[in-house]
Amino acid sequence: MHNFFVKLIYILNIIMLVFIFTNCKNKVKESANSPKESPPVLVDVMIAQKEPISNVIEANGSVIPSEQVELRTEVNGRLIYLNIPEGKLIAKGTVLARINDADLQAQISKSKVQLALAEKTLERLKQLLDVNGLNQADYDAALNQVNSLKADIVYTQALIDKTVVRAPFSGVAGLRLVSPGAYVTPATVIASLQQTNELKIDFTLPEIYSSAIKTGAIVDVEVDAIAKEKGRAIILATEPGANTDTRNIKVRALLKGVNVNPGAFVKIYIDAGKERSSVKVPTNCIIPDDKNNQVILVKNGKASFVNIQTGVREANIVEVIKGINVGDSIVVTGVLFARPDAKLKVREVKKITTLSTP
């Protein structure tokens, strides 16, 4: 009987040990299968705020004189006088060339003689008309003859004036292209005349930048790419409409503070971002996607991925047009380790000025 109880106790102890071992093994498996909570990702952030935008546009332009003209005659004829001081300053109204007008001078002399005779005849007829010795029709015919001769003289004098070429404004004469005695027509260029005391520049810009061009605005100009000589220009006017082929607008500006020849090539620099501000972020915190660009914001201690629309790009900075509000916390370091809704731990708040340096 005693041996029976001993064996029973022994069997019970074995069963108890097996139960305890099995239970512990199951707990170990459960603990092994249960996921461990990941520690928060350590990140640096910047606070979104409005920053001035720098968007410098480069355009090509040409220097033009303030006034320029090709000197031509208005009538056909032979040059009997030519006074073109090449490269010299010419005053306005100076006679530069004359065409042979001998036939016109003879015609006007003839008309003047006829006019003198017609006026004497008209005076005699007027005396007869006053005493009713002449009918009104005869007097009117004589008066018409006088007026017709006067008109012929005015017309002939206008033709004579066309044989004279005068300087339309004060300027520097170009190279002479004809010689005295040459037969010229209105298609013949005698020389050029340019007013170089004030220079202008013409350039074109895409129509989307038309808002950056205002009359009176100042732009930077580089007139010598080798010497890097720079000046400024004041916007005078723009074409009212864009070119339908290129969608560009033509701009004219007055050049100041530089010495350059008309026709020279220049570069114009215009800050299209002036007086404009937007949220800017470092380029390395943007996550490119097939359709959108994303950044990570810290919201309630977790990572929130948001789509953004970018604008102007600088060296290491990108303008964000849409997707970020002022005051948002943007993750700038640790971007690769963050996952959607993952816990984040902010290590430091940085400024855009320190992040923009290479």
SULSULPE-V160510 format. One record per pair of residues at least 6 apart in sequence whose C-alpha atoms are under 6 Angstrom apart, sorted by the first residue. I is the first residue (numbers start at 0). J is the second residue. If there is no record, write none. Layout:
i->I j->J
i->I j->J
This chain:
i->39 j->342
i->39 j->343
i->39 j->344
i->40 j->343
i->40 j->344
i->41 j->344
i->42 j->332
i->42 j->333
i->42 j->345
i->42 j->346
i->43 j->330
i->43 j->331
i->43 j->332
i->43 j->345
i->43 j->346
i->43 j->347
i->43 j->348
i->44 j->328
i->44 j->329
i->44 j->330
i->44 j->331
i->44 j->348
i->45 j->328
i->45 j->329
i->45 j->348
i->45 j->349
i->45 j->350
i->46 j->326
i->46 j->327
i->46 j->328
i->47 j->325
i->47 j->326
i->47 j->327
i->48 j->278
i->48 j->325
i->49 j->276
i->49 j->277
i->49 j->278
i->50 j->276
i->50 j->277
i->50 j->278
i->51 j->275
i->51 j->276
i->52 j->272
i->52 j->275
i->52 j->276
i->53 j->272
i->54 j->270
i->54 j->271
i->54 j->272
i->55 j->269
i->55 j->270
i->55 j->271
i->56 j->268
i->56 j->269
i->57 j->267
i->57 j->268
i->58 j->266
i->58 j->267
i->59 j->266
i->60 j->201
i->60 j->202
i->60 j->265
i->60 j->266
i->61 j->200
i->61 j->201
i->61 j->262
i->61 j->263
i->61 j->264
i->61 j->265
i->62 j->199
i->62 j->200
i->62 j->261
i->62 j->262
i->62 j->263
i->63 j->198
i->63 j->199
i->63 j->200
i->63 j->261
i->63 j->262
i->64 j->194
i->64 j->195
i->64 j->198
i->64 j->199
i->64 j->261
i->65 j->194
i->65 j->197
i->65 j->198
i->65 j->199
i->66 j->193
i->66 j->194
i->67 j->192
i->67 j->193
i->68 j->191
i->68 j->192
i->69 j->191
i->70 j->188
i->70 j->189
i->70 j->190
i->70 j->191
i->71 j->185
i->71 j->188
i->71 j->189
i->72 j->185
i->73 j->161
i->73 j->185
i->74 j->185
i->75 j->183
i->75 j->184
i->76 j->98
i->76 j->182
i->76 j->183
i->77 j->98
i->77 j->99
i->77 j->180
i->77 j->181
i->77 j->182
i->78 j->97
i->78 j->98
i->78 j->179
i->78 j->180
i->78 j->181
i->79 j->97
i->79 j->98
i->79 j->99
i->79 j->180
i->80 j->96
i->80 j->97
i->81 j->95
i->81 j->96
i->81 j->179
i->82 j->95
i->83 j->95
i->85 j->172
i->85 j->173
i->85 j->174
i->86 j->171
i->86 j->172
i->86 j->173
i->87 j->171
i->87 j->172
i->88 j->170
i->88 j->171
i->89 j->169
i->89 j->170
i->89 j->171
i->90 j->169
i->91 j->166
i->91 j->167
i->91 j->168
i->91 j->169
i->92 j->165
i->92 j->166
i->93 j->165
i->93 j->166
i->94 j->164
i->94 j->165
i->95 j->164
i->95 j->165
i->96 j->163
i->96 j->164
i->97 j->162
i->97 j->163
i->98 j->162
i->107 j->152
i->114 j->148
i->117 j->145
i->121 j->141
i->127 j->133
i->170 j->192
i->170 j->193
i->170 j->194
i->171 j->192
i->171 j->193
i->172 j->191
i->172 j->192
i->173 j->190
i->173 j->191
i->173 j->192
i->174 j->190
i->175 j->190
i->176 j->189
i->176 j->190
i->177 j->189
i->198 j->254
i->199 j->252
i->199 j->253
i->199 j->254
i->200 j->251
i->200 j->252
i->201 j->250
i->201 j->251
i->202 j->249
i->202 j->250
i->203 j->248
i->203 j->249
i->203 j->250
i->204 j->247
i->204 j->248
i->205 j->247
i->206 j->246
i->206 j->247
i->206 j->248
i->211 j->271
i->214 j->234
i->214 j->235
i->214 j->236
i->215 j->233
i->215 j->234
i->216 j->233
i->216 j->234
i->217 j->232
i->217 j->233
i->218 j->231
i->218 j->232
i->218 j->269
i->219 j->231
i->219 j->267
i->219 j->268
i->220 j->229
i->220 j->230
i->220 j->231
i->220 j->266
i->220 j->267
i->221 j->228
i->221 j->229
i->221 j->265
i->221 j->266
i->222 j->228
i->222 j->229
i->222 j->265
i->230 j->256
i->230 j->257
i->231 j->255
i->232 j->252
i->232 j->253
i->232 j->254
i->232 j->255
i->233 j->252
i->233 j->253
i->234 j->252
i->235 j->251
i->235 j->252
i->236 j->251
i->237 j->249
i->237 j->250
i->238 j->249
i->241 j->247
i->241 j->248
i->278 j->318
i->278 j->319
i->279 j->317
i->279 j->318
i->279 j->319
i->280 j->316
i->280 j->317
i->281 j->315
i->281 j->316
i->282 j->315
i->282 j->316
i->282 j->317
i->284 j->331
i->285 j->293
i->285 j->294
i->286 j->292
i->286 j->293
i->286 j->294
i->292 j->306
i->292 j->307
i->293 j->305
i->293 j->306
i->293 j->307
i->294 j->304
i->294 j->305
i->295 j->303
i->295 j->304
i->295 j->329
i->295 j->330
i->296 j->302
i->296 j->303
i->296 j->328
i->296 j->329
i->296 j->330
i->297 j->328
i->300 j->342
i->300 j->343
i->301 j->340
i->301 j->341
i->301 j->342
i->301 j->343
i->302 j->339
i->302 j->340
i->302 j->341
i->303 j->339
i->306 j->322
i->307 j->321
i->307 j->322
i->308 j->319
i->308 j->320
i->308 j->321
i->309 j->318
i->309 j->319
i->309 j->320
i->310 j->318
i->310 j->319
i->311 j->318
i->315 j->355
